[in-house]
Amino acid sequence: MRLLLIDGGLPVPEPQLWVRDRNGIPLYRLDLGYRERRVGIEYDGRTHLERERLRRDRSRMIWLAANGWRMRYFTDVDLYQRPAHILATVKPLLHA
């Protein structure tokens, strides 16, 4: 995913970006992100469909959105069958 973004002409994303709470405590780690723009990019594999993982993911999504992060989530289909969709989805977030 990181190489796709770079090869697609987007700025280099920060891998394994920690998002901290108001007290500076690291709460969530994003797969990729652009800290200055508060844009996060996640690759969701099969384990994200497990019930307990799904619950944690939803709680995380709500917190990130409430704290100004614009998150985008992609799967294997996006990465391997429609990579242009990823670029078209992320690019406007970085140039807004």
VOTIKE-59855 format. One line per field, with one value per atom (N, C-alpha, C, O): atom name; chain; residue in one letter; x, y, z. Coordinates in Angstrom, 1 decimal, always signed. Example, Ala and Ser with C-alpha at 12.3 -4.5 7.8 and 13.67 -1.06 7.14 Angstrom:
VOTIKE-59855
tormi <- [N  CA  C  O  N  CA  C  O]
nuti <- [A  A  A  A  A  A  A  A]
fikol <- [A  A  A  A  S  S  S  S]
east <- [+13.2  +12.3  +13.2  +14.2  +12.8  +13.7  +12.9  +13.4]
north <- [-5.7  -4.5  -3.3  -3.3  -2.2  -1.1  +0.0  +1.1]
up <- [+7.8  +7.8  +7.8  +8.5  +7.1  +7.1  +7.9  +8.0]
end
This chain:
VOTIKE-59855
tormi <- [N  CA  C  O  N  CA  C  O  N  CA  C  O  N  CA  C  O  N  CA  C  O  N  CA  C  O  N  CA  C  O  N  CA  C  O  N  CA  C  O  N  CA  C  O  N  CA  C  O  N  CA  C  O  N  CA  C  O  N  CA  C  O  N  CA  C  O  N  CA  C  O  N  CA  C  O  N  CA  C  O  N  CA  C  O  N  CA  C  O  N  CA  C  O  N  CA  C  O  N  CA  C  O  N  CA  C  O  N  CA  C  O  N  CA  C  O  N  CA  C  O  N  CA  C  O  N  CA  C  O  N  CA  C  O  N  CA  C  O  N  CA  C  O  N  CA  C  O  N  CA  C  O  N  CA  C  O  N  CA  C  O  N  CA  C  O  N  CA  C  O  N  CA  C  O  N  CA  C  O  N  CA  C  O  N  CA  C  O  N  CA  C  O  N  CA  C  O  N  CA  C  O  N  CA  C  O  N  CA  C  O  N  CA  C  O  N  CA  C  O  N  CA  C  O  N  CA  C  O  N  CA  C  O  N  CA  C  O  N  CA  C  O  N  CA  C  O  N  CA  C  O  N  CA  C  O  N  CA  C  O  N  CA  C  O  N  CA  C  O  N  CA  C  O  N  CA  C  O  N  CA  C  O  N  CA  C  O  N  CA  C  O  N  CA  C  O  N  CA  C  O  N  CA  C  O  N  CA  C  O  N  CA  C  O  N  CA  C  O  N  CA  C  O  N  CA  C  O  N  CA  C  O  N  CA  C  O  N  CA  C  O  N  CA  C  O  N  CA  C  O  N  CA  C  O  N  CA  C  O  N  CA  C  O  N  CA  C  O  N  CA  C  O  N  CA  C  O  N  CA  C  O  N  CA  C  O  N  CA  C  O  N  CA  C  O  N  CA  C  O  N  CA  C  O  N  CA  C  O  N  CA  C  O  N  CA  C  O  N  CA  C  O  N  CA  C  O  N  CA  C  O]
nuti <- [A  A  A  A  A  A  A  A  A  A  A  A  A  A  A  A  A  A  A  A  A  A  A  A  A  A  A  A  A  A  A  A  A  A  A  A  A  A  A  A  A  A  A  A  A  A  A  A  A  A  A  A  A  A  A  A  A  A  A  A  A  A  A  A  A  A  A  A  A  A  A  A  A  A  A  A  A  A  A  A  A  A  A  A  A  A  A  A  A  A  A  A  A  A  A  A  A  A  A  A  A  A  A  A  A  A  A  A  A  A  A  A  A  A  A  A  A  A  A  A  A  A  A  A  A  A  A  A  A  A  A  A  A  A  A  A  A  A  A  A  A  A  A  A  A  A  A  A  A  A  A  A  A  A  A  A  A  A  A  A  A  A  A  A  A  A  A  A  A  A  A  A  A  A  A  A  A  A  A  A  A  A  A  A  A  A  A  A  A  A  A  A  A  A  A  A  A  A  A  A  A  A  A  A  A  A  A  A  A  A  A  A  A  A  A  A  A  A  A  A  A  A  A  A  A  A  A  A  A  A  A  A  A  A  A  A  A  A  A  A  A  A  A  A  A  A  A  A  A  A  A  A  A  A  A  A  A  A  A  A  A  A  A  A  A  A  A  A  A  A  A  A  A  A  A  A  A  A  A  A  A  A  A  A  A  A  A  A  A  A  A  A  A  A  A  A  A  A  A  A  A  A  A  A  A  A  A  A  A  A  A  A  A  A  A  A  A  A  A  A  A  A  A  A  A  A  A  A  A  A  A  A  A  A  A  A  A  A  A  A  A  A  A  A  A  A  A  A  A  A  A  A  A  A  A  A  A  A  A  A  A  A  A  A  A  A  A  A  A  A  A  A  A  A  A  A  A  A  A  A  A  A  A  A]
fikol <- [M  M  M  M  R  R  R  R  L  L  L  L  L  L  L  L  L  L  L  L  I  I  I  I  D  D  D  D  G  G  G  G  G  G  G  G  L  L  L  L  P  P  P  P  V  V  V  V  P  P  P  P  E  E  E  E  P  P  P  P  Q  Q  Q  Q  L  L  L  L  W  W  W  W  V  V  V  V  R  R  R  R  D  D  D  D  R  R  R  R  N  N  N  N  G  G  G  G  I  I  I  I  P  P  P  P  L  L  L  L  Y  Y  Y  Y  R  R  R  R  L  L  L  L  D  D  D  D  L  L  L  L  G  G  G  G  Y  Y  Y  Y  R  R  R  R  E  E  E  E  R  R  R  R  R  R  R  R  V  V  V  V  G  G  G  G  I  I  I  I  E  E  E  E  Y  Y  Y  Y  D  D  D  D  G  G  G  G  R  R  R  R  T  T  T  T  H  H  H  H  L  L  L  L  E  E  E  E  R  R  R  R  E  E  E  E  R  R  R  R  L  L  L  L  R  R  R  R  R  R  R  R  D  D  D  D  R  R  R  R  S  S  S  S  R  R  R  R  M  M  M  M  I  I  I  I  W  W  W  W  L  L  L  L  A  A  A  A  A  A  A  A  N  N  N  N  G  G  G  G  W  W  W  W  R  R  R  R  M  M  M  M  R  R  R  R  Y  Y  Y  Y  F  F  F  F  T  T  T  T  D  D  D  D  V  V  V  V  D  D  D  D  L  L  L  L  Y  Y  Y  Y  Q  Q  Q  Q  R  R  R  R  P  P  P  P  A  A  A  A  H  H  H  H  I  I  I  I  L  L  L  L  A  A  A  A  T  T  T  T  V  V  V  V  K  K  K  K  P  P  P  P  L  L  L  L  L  L  L  L  H  H  H  H  A  A  A  A]
east <- [+0.8  +0.0  +0.9  +0.6  +1.9  +2.8  +3.5  +3.5  +4.0  +4.6  +3.6  +3.9  +2.4  +1.3  +1.1  +1.0  +1.0  +0.8  +2.0  +1.8  +3.2  +4.4  +4.5  +4.7  +4.4  +4.4  +3.3  +3.5  +2.2  +1.1  +1.3  +0.4  +2.4  +2.7  +2.3  +2.3  +1.8  +1.4  +2.6  +3.6  +2.5  +3.6  +3.9  +3.0  +5.1  +5.4  +4.7  +4.8  +3.9  +3.1  +4.0  +5.0  +3.7  +4.4  +3.9  +2.7  +4.7  +4.2  +4.1  +4.9  +3.1  +3.0  +2.9  +3.6  +2.1  +1.9  +1.1  +0.0  +1.7  +1.0  +0.1  +0.6  -1.1  -2.0  -2.1  -2.4  -1.9  -1.9  -3.1  -3.7  -3.4  -4.6  -4.1  -3.0  -5.0  -4.7  -3.5  -2.9  -3.3  -2.2  -0.9  +0.1  -0.9  +0.3  +0.5  +1.6  -0.5  -0.4  -0.8  -1.8  +0.1  -0.2  -1.4  -1.4  -2.4  -3.7  -3.8  -4.1  -3.6  -3.8  -2.7  -2.1  -2.4  -1.3  -2.0  -2.7  -1.8  -2.3  -1.3  -0.1  -1.8  -0.9  -0.1  +1.2  -0.7  -0.1  -0.8  -2.0  -0.1  -0.8  +0.0  +1.2  -0.7  -0.1  -0.5  -1.6  +0.4  +0.1  -0.4  -1.4  +0.3  -0.1  -1.5  -2.2  -1.9  -3.2  -4.3  -5.5  -3.8  -4.7  -5.5  -6.7  -4.7  -5.3  -4.6  -3.4  -5.5  -5.0  -5.5  -6.6  -4.6  -4.9  -4.7  -3.6  -5.7  -5.6  -5.9  -6.7  -5.2  -5.4  -6.1  -5.5  -7.3  -8.0  -8.0  -8.6  -7.3  -7.3  -8.4  -9.3  -8.3  -9.3  -9.6  -10.8  -8.6  -8.8  -9.7  -10.3  -9.9  -10.8  -12.3  -13.2  -12.6  -13.9  -14.3  -15.5  -13.3  -13.6  -14.4  -14.1  -15.4  -16.4  -15.7  -16.0  -14.8  -14.1  -13.3  -13.2  -12.6  -11.7  -12.6  -12.3  -13.8  -14.7  -15.2  -15.3  -15.5  -15.9  -14.8  -15.1  -13.6  -12.5  -12.3  -12.0  -12.4  -12.2  -13.2  -12.9  -14.5  -15.5  -15.3  -15.5  -14.9  -14.6  -13.4  -13.5  -12.4  -11.3  -11.7  -11.3  -12.5  -13.0  -13.7  -13.5  -14.6  -15.3  -14.4  -14.6  -13.4  -12.5  -11.7  -11.5  -11.2  -10.3  -11.2  -10.7  -12.4  -13.2  -13.5  -13.5  -13.8  -14.1  -12.9  -13.1  -11.7  -10.5  -9.9  -8.7  -10.7  -10.3  -9.5  -9.0  -9.5  -8.8  -9.7  -10.8  -9.3  -10.0  -9.4  -8.3  -10.1  -9.6  -10.2  -11.3  -9.3  -9.8  -9.3  -8.2  -10.2  -9.9  -10.0  -11.0  -9.0  -9.0  -8.8  -8.3  -9.1  -8.9  -8.0  -7.5  -7.9  -7.0  -7.6  -6.8  -8.9  -9.5  -9.1  -8.8  -9.1  -8.7  -7.3  -6.9  -6.4  -5.0  -4.6  -3.8  -5.2  -4.7  -5.6  -5.1  -6.8  -7.7  -8.1  -8.5  -8.0  -8.4  -7.5  -8.0  -6.2  -5.3  -5.6  -5.4  -6.1  -6.4  -7.5  -7.5  -8.4  -9.4  -8.8  -9.2  -7.7  -7.0  -6.5  -6.7  -5.8  -5.2  -6.2  -6.1  -7.3  -8.4  -9.1  -9.7  -9.1  -9.7  -8.8  -9.3  -7.5  -6.6  -6.2  -6.0  -5.9  -5.4  -6.2  -5.6  -7.5  -8.2  -8.1  -8.2  -7.9  -7.7  -6.4  -6.3  -5.4  -4.1  -4.1  -3.2  -5.0  -4.9  -6.1  -6.3  -6.8  -8.0  -7.6  -8.4]
north <- [-1.2  +0.0  +1.3  +2.2  +1.2  +2.4  +2.7  +3.8  +1.6  +1.8  +2.3  +3.1  +1.8  +2.2  +3.7  +4.4  +4.2  +5.7  +6.5  +7.5  +6.0  +6.7  +6.7  +7.7  +5.5  +5.3  +6.1  +6.5  +6.3  +7.0  +8.6  +9.3  +9.0  +10.4  +11.2  +12.4  +10.4  +11.0  +11.2  +10.5  +12.1  +12.2  +10.9  +10.1  +10.7  +9.5  +9.5  +10.4  +8.5  +8.4  +7.8  +7.1  +8.2  +7.7  +6.3  +6.2  +5.3  +3.9  +3.8  +4.4  +3.0  +2.7  +4.0  +4.1  +4.9  +6.2  +6.1  +5.7  +6.5  +6.6  +7.8  +8.9  +7.6  +8.8  +8.8  +7.9  +10.0  +10.2  +11.0  +11.7  +10.8  +11.5  +12.9  +13.3  +13.7  +15.1  +15.2  +16.2  +14.1  +14.1  +13.5  +13.4  +13.2  +12.7  +11.2  +10.7  +10.5  +9.1  +8.4  +8.7  +7.5  +6.8  +5.9  +5.0  +6.1  +5.3  +4.3  +3.1  +4.8  +3.9  +4.1  +5.2  +3.0  +3.0  +2.7  +1.7  +3.6  +3.5  +2.8  +3.0  +2.1  +1.4  +2.4  +2.3  +3.5  +4.5  +5.8  +5.8  +6.9  +8.2  +9.4  +9.4  +10.5  +11.8  +12.7  +13.3  +12.8  +13.4  +14.8  +15.2  +15.6  +17.0  +17.2  +18.2  +16.3  +16.4  +15.6  +15.7  +14.9  +14.0  +13.1  +12.9  +12.4  +11.4  +10.1  +10.0  +9.1  +7.8  +6.8  +6.9  +5.8  +4.8  +3.4  +3.1  +2.6  +1.2  +0.2  +0.3  -0.9  -2.1  -3.1  -3.6  -3.5  -4.4  -5.8  -6.0  -6.7  -8.1  -8.9  -8.4  -10.2  -11.1  -11.0  -11.2  -10.8  -10.8  -9.6  -9.7  -8.6  -7.5  -7.9  -7.2  -9.1  -9.6  -10.4  -10.7  -10.7  -11.4  -10.5  -9.3  -11.0  -10.2  -9.2  -8.1  -9.7  -8.9  -7.8  -6.7  -8.2  -7.2  -6.1  -5.0  -6.5  -5.6  -4.6  -3.4  -5.0  -4.1  -3.1  -1.9  -3.6  -2.7  -1.7  -0.5  -2.2  -1.3  -0.2  +1.0  -0.5  +0.5  +1.5  +2.7  +1.1  +2.1  +3.0  +4.2  +2.4  +3.2  +4.2  +5.3  +3.7  +4.6  +5.8  +6.9  +5.6  +6.7  +7.7  +8.9  +7.2  +8.1  +8.9  +10.1  +8.2  +8.9  +10.0  +11.1  +9.7  +10.7  +11.9  +13.0  +11.6  +12.6  +13.5  +14.7  +13.0  +13.8  +14.3  +14.6  +14.4  +15.1  +14.3  +14.9  +13.0  +12.1  +11.7  +11.3  +11.9  +11.4  +10.1  +10.0  +9.0  +7.7  +7.0  +7.3  +6.3  +5.5  +4.1  +3.8  +3.1  +1.7  +0.9  +1.1  +0.1  -0.7  -2.1  -2.5  -3.0  -4.4  -4.9  -4.2  -6.2  -6.9  -6.6  -6.5  -6.6  -6.3  -4.9  -4.8  -4.0  -2.6  -2.6  -2.1  -3.2  -3.2  -3.9  -3.4  -5.1  -5.9  -5.8  -6.1  -5.4  -5.3  -3.9  -3.7  -3.0  -1.6  -0.6  +0.3  -0.6  +0.3  +1.8  +2.7  +2.0  +3.4  +4.0  +5.2  +3.1  +3.6  +4.1  +5.1  +3.4  +3.9  +5.3  +6.2  +5.5  +6.8  +7.8  +9.0  +7.5  +8.5  +8.9  +9.9  +8.0  +8.2  +9.0  +9.9  +8.7  +9.4  +10.8  +11.7  +10.9  +12.2  +13.4  +14.4  +13.4  +14.6  +15.0  +16.2  +14.0  +14.3  +15.1  +15.8  +14.9  +15.5  +16.9  +17.7  +17.1  +18.4  +19.3  +20.3  +18.9  +19.7  +21.0  +21.8]
up <- [+0.0  +0.0  +0.0  -0.7  +0.8  +0.9  -0.4  -0.9  -1.1  -2.4  -3.4  -4.3  -3.4  -4.3  -4.2  -5.2  -3.0  -2.8  -3.3  -4.0  -3.0  -3.5  -5.0  -5.6  -5.6  -7.0  -7.7  -8.9  -7.0  -7.6  -7.5  -7.8  -7.0  -6.9  -5.7  -5.6  -4.7  -3.4  -2.5  -2.7  -1.5  -0.6  +0.1  +0.3  +0.6  +1.4  +2.7  +3.5  +2.9  +4.2  +5.3  +5.0  +6.5  +7.6  +8.0  +8.3  +8.0  +8.4  +9.9  +10.7  +10.4  +11.8  +12.6  +13.6  +12.2  +12.8  +14.1  +14.1  +15.2  +16.5  +16.6  +16.4  +17.0  +17.3  +18.8  +19.5  +19.3  +20.8  +21.2  +20.5  +22.5  +23.1  +23.5  +23.2  +24.1  +24.4  +25.4  +25.6  +26.2  +27.1  +26.6  +27.3  +25.3  +24.7  +24.8  +24.4  +25.3  +25.4  +24.1  +23.6  +23.6  +22.3  +22.5  +23.4  +21.7  +21.8  +20.7  +20.9  +19.4  +18.3  +17.3  +17.1  +16.7  +15.6  +14.3  +14.1  +13.4  +12.0  +11.1  +11.3  +10.1  +9.2  +8.5  +8.4  +7.9  +7.2  +7.6  +7.9  +7.5  +7.7  +7.4  +7.1  +7.3  +7.1  +8.3  +8.3  +9.2  +10.5  +10.4  +11.0  +9.5  +9.4  +8.9  +9.2  +8.0  +7.4  +8.2  +7.9  +9.2  +10.0  +9.1  +9.2  +8.2  +7.2  +7.6  +7.6  +7.8  +8.1  +7.1  +6.5  +6.8  +5.8  +6.4  +7.0  +6.3  +6.9  +5.9  +5.0  +6.0  +5.2  +6.2  +7.1  +5.8  +6.7  +6.1  +5.0  +6.7  +6.3  +6.9  +7.5  +6.8  +7.2  +8.7  +9.2  +9.5  +11.0  +11.4  +12.6  +10.6  +11.0  +10.9  +11.3  +10.5  +10.4  +11.7  +11.9  +12.5  +13.8  +14.7  +14.8  +15.4  +16.1  +17.1  +17.2  +17.9  +18.9  +18.3  +18.7  +17.2  +16.5  +15.9  +15.9  +15.3  +14.7  +15.8  +15.5  +17.0  +18.1  +18.4  +18.5  +18.5  +18.8  +17.7  +17.9  +16.4  +15.3  +15.2  +14.9  +15.6  +15.5  +16.6  +16.3  +17.8  +18.8  +18.4  +18.6  +17.8  +17.3  +16.2  +16.3  +15.3  +14.2  +14.8  +14.3  +15.7  +16.3  +17.0  +16.8  +17.8  +18.5  +17.5  +17.6  +16.4  +15.5  +14.7  +14.6  +14.3  +13.7  +14.6  +14.2  +15.8  +16.8  +17.1  +17.6  +16.8  +17.1  +15.8  +15.7  +14.7  +13.5  +12.5  +11.5  +12.7  +11.7  +10.6  +10.9  +9.4  +8.2  +7.8  +7.2  +8.1  +7.9  +6.6  +6.2  +5.9  +4.8  +5.0  +5.3  +4.7  +4.9  +3.6  +2.8  +3.4  +2.1  +2.4  +3.5  +1.4  +1.5  +0.4  -0.4  +0.4  -0.6  -2.0  -3.0  -2.2  -3.5  -4.0  -5.1  -3.1  -3.5  -3.9  -4.9  -3.1  -3.4  -4.6  -5.4  -4.8  -6.0  -7.2  -8.3  -7.1  -8.2  -8.7  -9.8  -7.8  -8.1  -7.4  -6.6  -7.6  -7.0  -7.3  -6.5  -8.5  -8.9  -7.9  -7.7  -7.4  -6.5  -5.2  -4.6  -4.8  -3.5  -3.8  -3.0  -4.9  -5.2  -5.3  -4.8  -6.0  -6.2  -4.9  -4.8  -3.9  -2.7  -1.7  -1.0  -1.7  -0.8  -1.3  -0.5  -2.6  -3.1  -2.7  -2.3  -2.9  -2.5  -1.0  -0.7  -0.2  +1.3  +1.5  +2.5  +0.7  +0.9  +0.2  +0.6  -0.7  -1.4  -1.1  -1.8  -0.1  +0.3  +1.1  +1.5]
end
